[in-house]
């Protein structure tokens, strides 16, 4: 697997917000996600809070799928 952290930055306009329960602002409780253009089936995730600016978690589709399915099961959520 290619080292996703060596790839160029993702343009801010590529990120989508997935929000829930904003605490103190329009995008205070969001997770942003964007496809990494130069790597098929790879994504950058970031925190929308001011303290998280500039920090990304880069994952493959398989890694994020595994997380989402596991999280949903643990929380008793239906997909």
N, C-alpha and C positions, 0 to 999 in steps of 0.2 A: 504494500500500500504506500502511496505517495505521502510524504510528510505534509499535511494540510497547512501547517503553520509557516511553511516556506513559500506559499502561494501569495500573490498580490492581495492587497486589501479589497474588500467588497465595497462597492459604491453604496453610500447611505440610502440612495433612492431605491435600491433593490430589496431593502428590508421590509417585512410585513410585521405589524404589531398583533400579538395575541394577548389581550388584556383581560383582567378579571379583578374586580374589587379595588379600583383606584383608591389609594390612601390619601394623597394630598395633592393631586394634580392630574392633568389630563392623561398622562402616560406614566404615572408613578408606579404602577404594578403590572408592567408589561414584560413579555419576553419577545424580543425581535428575532426573526429568522429570515435568512436569505440563502439562496443557492450560491455556491462558489462557482463562478462562471468557468474557470479554467480546470475544474475537477468534476467529472460526471458523478452524480449521486452523492454530492458532498455539500454540507451546509455550515453556515456560521450562525451561532446563536449569541445573543447579547442581552444584557440587562438594560432596561430603559431608565433605571434610576440614575441620578447624577453621579453617584459614587461608583457606578459601573462603567462610566464612559471610557472607551478605548480598550475594553477587555472583551475578548471573544472566546467562545468555546467552539472549536471546529470539529465536526463529526461526519461520519459517513451516514448514508441513508439507513444502512443496517443497524448502526449504533443508535440512532435516534428512534428508529422503529422499535427496537428492543426496549429502550427506555420507556417509550410511550405505552407500549403494551403492558410492560411490567408495572408501571405506575398506575395505569387504569385498573389492573387486576387488584393491586394492593389497596387501592382506594374504593374498590367496589363500583367502578364506573363502567358503563356500557359504551362500547365503540360502535 
